[in-house]
Amino acid sequence: MKKLILLSLFSLTLYNCNDPIVFDQKKIRSQITLEETKSILFTLSSNEMKGRDSNTGGYFKAADFVIAYFKENRITPFYPEYKDSLVTQGVLSYNIVGNIGNYKPKQKTVMIGAHLDHLGIKETEGDIIYNGANDNAAGSTAVIQIARFLAQYKWKQNIIIALFADEEKGLKGAYHLAERIIEEGVDLAYMVNFEMIGTTLTSGENQVYLTGYKRSNMADEMNKISSDFVQFLPQAKELNLFKRSDNYAFHEVFNVPAQTLSSFDFKNFDFYHKAGDEAEKLNMENMNQIISTSAFTLAKLLEEQVTISLIQKQ
Ligand SMILES: [Zn+2]
């Protein structure tokens, strides 16, 4: 009997420390609920958030919401009170930076991020609040739900969760954080960014495209885990979207794979940077599917310690 107890204690310890975690798509779907996706998205894009700009103060309301969510869900602060402060165009703002587990300086780090800010209020006729539901309450919702999911487990990498300020003013928040963490010696392996995942990609449901698709093995490795999830979008290459969101700051500063997942393909949403970018226009079921598939895919990449590297052009 004693032996049995000892043996089961031993196997329990082993399971907790070394055995691979069995990630089950169905289980993940039941944890990343549609109700929560809707509730976060509708909160972040409500009129109360005044378009999430630091000038209107709405950004800070959205930031308070994210910080409260982090505190409730065991996402620990990477900086005091989660804040990485910066001044953009004379206005003080901050990125929100959290951490899964305890940060270990000697470990490789993976970053998952999205910009939380949007265009604020513009004195145009009619609707003056630019709610930015798709751009980028949607990506922010994805990042915080994925963070809550990942925070249930122990990982062999550091995982930094970042919500950026002032993307719409020229990727200011992302550059600030990238330059700060390289100075602080963070060993960034790769960065995954989420932008505008609120509508259904024309090629099909539960799909995204990756910017800078051919610059690294990220899309291939993700598709090995979730087949056909990550698409190549020709317009993304033509318009060089790789350089147009926060991922680019991390690529430039660290020279590592840093890329954006998105489902906005220029055919499926007419309200990009318009006041009509509102929650009611989004496909919440599809967005929830994208978030849970991303959570599953990222969990497998992390668990299997898959190397993501740049593909050097010949
Ligand atoms: Zn955006």
Residues whose N, C-alpha, C, O or C-beta is under 5 A from the ligand:
A	BS01	ZN	D135 N136 E195
